[in-house]
Amino acid sequence: MYQLSMSEICVKNLKVPDYNKNTMQGISSFFKIENDPWYKEGEKTGEIRGEKRKVHTVVANLLSEFSFTDEQAARAVDVPIEHIRNLRKELKIKQTTFRNSISPDE
């Protein structure tokens, strides 16, 4: 014999609406991870770290692969020149005084 749950008994016999499904949907939407303040803070922190990592990689490539000066790299990435100088020291990349490039007229 099939046994009814309490909510099924209430719905069938007492004509009480079945709130179980709606309640669970409400709870699950309330506790979505996107609504968690620590999740949001962690997401922001991750975005900031990713942006810093991207700038770090781009600057490192400009300095080592393309022989940009500190000033050129700072202008290209729009960061303070001190950041470029610190990164150059950290990565032990030799300072260049000029950049060999093809001018637009050539």
TIMAR-999923 format. One record per residue (C-alpha): residue in three letters; y, x, z. Coordinates in steps of 0.02 Angstrom, whole numbers, plus 50000, padded with zeros to 5 digits. Layout:
N
ALAYXZ
...
//
This chain:
106
MET500005000050000
TYR501745006149955
GLN502935008650100
LEU504785005150080
SER506125016550145
MET507455010050264
SER508765009650127
GLU507594999850013
ILE507234987350152
CYS509094985050185
VAL509484982650002
LYS508074970349972
ASN508074960150132
LEU509824961250200
LYS510764961450035
VAL511644977450090
PRO512264987949944
ASP511335004149914
TYR512585017549964
ASN511295031349961
LYS511575036149779
ASN513465034749787
THR513525044149951
MET512505058449883
GLN513595059549728
GLY515145059549838
ILE514445073049949
SER513885083749804
SER515595082649721
PHE516465086249887
PHE515415101749916
LYS515565108849740
ILE515725127449748
GLU517335126849646
ASN518165117449791
ASP517695130749918
PRO519255140549970
TRP518255156549994
TYR517505154549821
LYS519245152349747
GLU519885167649841
GLY518395177849783
GLU518665172149605
LYS520485177749612
THR519995194349688
GLY518705196849551
GLU519975193049416
ILE521195205649491
ARG519835218949502
GLY519315215549323
GLU521115217049263
LYS521335233549355
ARG519695240049284
LYS520245235249109
VAL521925244149128
HIS521025259349199
THR519845260049050
VAL521205257548920
VAL522335270748998
ALA520895283049011
ASN520515280548827
LEU522345282348776
LEU522495298648872
SER520835306648826
GLU520395299748655
PHE522115297348578
SER523085311048670
PHE524475299248726
THR525815306548837
ASP526045298449008
GLU527615289648944
GLN526735282848790
ALA525255276548890
ALA526395268549020
ARG527355259348884
ALA525785254148790
VAL524945246448942
ASP526535241249034
VAL526155250049197
PRO527215262049300
ILE527155280049244
GLU526605285249418
HIS525015275149392
ILE524685284849231
ARG524995301549316
ASN523855297249461
LEU522495291649341
ARG522675307549238
LYS522445318049397
GLU520975307349453
LEU520095309149286
LYS520615327449265
ILE521335324549092
LYS522455338349028
GLN524295333549004
THR524905332848825
THR526725335348780
PHE526645327048610
ARG525515315448517
ASN524895319848345
SER525065304248242
ILE525395298648067
SER527135291648053
PRO527345274747966
ASP528245283447820
GLU526745294247775
//
